[in-house]
C-alpha cells in the first residue's frame, strides 16, 4: 500500500477496513466502560484550512476525517507540528506534537490500551505530506 498519503481518505478507508473485523481490537473495545470519541482539531492544514480527525471507540475502532460534534476529548494544535510528530514517531523518534486537550483528558488513560491495539492492526505504509 505504498503511496497512500497519511490521513487521506484512502488511508482512513484502509485503516477502517483492517479494524472493522479485527478480533483483538473488538476484544479491547469490550474492556471500555462505554463508547468513546476522541478528535483532533488541527489548524494550518493544507491551504490554511482546519483539519479534523476523529477516532470512535465502539464495537471496534474507526477513524474519520469529519469533525466530531461532542467528543469526550479533543486535541487542539497545529497540523504541521502534528505531521512532524507522527512522522518522527513512525521512525522511532519522539517529537512533541504541541497539542492541548479540551474536554475530559482522563478518558485518554481509559482508551490507551485499545488505541495501541488498533495501531498494531491498522498501521499501514504511508507517505507524509511535506511540511
Secondary structure as GFF3:
##gff-version 3
##sequence-region A 1 131
A	DSSP	alpha_helix	9	20	.	.	.	ID=ss1
A	DSSP	alpha_helix	23	30	.	.	.	ID=ss2
A	DSSP	beta_strand	36	43	.	.	.	ID=ss3
A	DSSP	three_ten_helix	46	48	.	.	.	ID=ss4
A	DSSP	beta_strand	51	57	.	.	.	ID=ss5
A	DSSP	beta_strand	61	64	.	.	.	ID=ss6
A	DSSP	beta_strand	73	78	.	.	.	ID=ss7
A	DSSP	alpha_helix	79	90	.	.	.	ID=ss8
A	DSSP	beta_strand	100	103	.	.	.	ID=ss9
A	DSSP	alpha_helix	107	122	.	.	.	ID=ss10
###
